[in-house]
Amino acid sequence: MQNHPDRHNLNPEQGQLLVRLARQTLAEQFEKKIPQKEIDDLEAALKNPCFQVAGGIFVTLTINGQLRGCIGSLTSDEPIRTGVHRNVINAAFHDPRFAPLSAADFEKVKIEVSILSEPQRLKYRDSDDLMEKLRPSVDGVIVRKDCASATFLPQVWDQLPQPHEFLGHLCRKAGLAADAWRQTRLEIFTYQVQHFSEPT
């Protein structure tokens, strides 16, 4: 499976097909009855070559605007449709921060699918230069230091709009000190996403 530079340039209709795939996958886990025509129509639509391209995928689950699960991969050799199927199950049942999704939760949960571009190393001189180069609401960010690593999707800027707060929380997520981005040299990578959500 080959990566493709346009893998994250899906149109809104194609993105909604991936969201439908995620919803259908969860419905099957809870043994919900799905009309066969709906299954067949989605499967036919997902035969489009754009869904066979490899790439990083995250699936985020929320209930009433609160995070309920988020699992994914920054890069992948598997088709994006396979990544959506796998990661929605992992987000629902295997995110260690949350109890497994219940049948009652299924009726309330909102699904968001994020398609990632290839992460690129960000070159910077010092902490001030780093803050200048980050693009709030545009860049997803990865921090790495030895074996420690963590990422925030660009959507996290909505909760942490200031770069110093964003980086501090991200460093803590990686198990580092909140000011590690100021005090030590970190590897920084950025990427962008297309994200598609279920209607409110």
Residue, then its C-alpha position, 0 to 999 in steps of 0.5 A: m500500500q502506497n502513501h499518496p500526497d493527496r490522501h488527506n484531500l477528500n471532499p466532504e461527501q467522501g469524508q462523511l462516508l468514512v464517518r458512516l463507516a465508523r458509525q456502522t462499525l460501532a453499530e455492528q459491535f453492539e449488534k444493532k440491526i442495519p438495513q442490508k441496502e445501507i450496508d451494500d450502498l456504503e460498501a460500494a461507495l468505499k470501493n473508490p480508490c481514494f479510500q484504499v490509500a494509506g495514511g494516518i487516521f485518528v477517530t475521536l469520540t465525544i459525548n456532550g462535547q466531552l472526550r470519550g475516546c481518541i485512538g489513531s496512528l500518525t502514519s500507517d501502511e493500511p488503507i484509510r478505510t481499514g484504519v477507520h474501522r480499526n481505530v473506531i473500535n479501539a477508541a470505543f473499547h480500548d482507550p485506557r483513559f475511559a471505560p469501554l463504550s456502553a450500548a447507552d453511550f452508543e446512542k449519545v456518542k458523536i464520531e469524528v474522523s481525522i485524516l492526517s498528512e505526513p508529519q514533517r520535522l519542524k526546524y527551530r532555533d529556540s523556544d521563542d522561535l518555536m512558538e512563532k512557527l507553530r500555527p494554532s488551529v492548523d498544525g497538529v504537533i508531535v513532541r519527542k524526547d528519547c523514548a517520550s512522545a505525544t501528539f495533539l491534533p489541531q482540534v486541541w487548539d480549540q481548548l488550548p489556543q495559546p502556544h505556551e499552554f498547548l506545548g505545556h499540556l503536550c509535554r505533560k501528555a508525553g510524560l515530560a515536565a510542562d516546561a520541557w519545550r523551554q528547557t531542553r531540545l525536543e524533536i518537533f513534528t507538525y502535520q495537518v488534518q482533514h476532519f469530518s464529524e457527524p451532524t450535531 
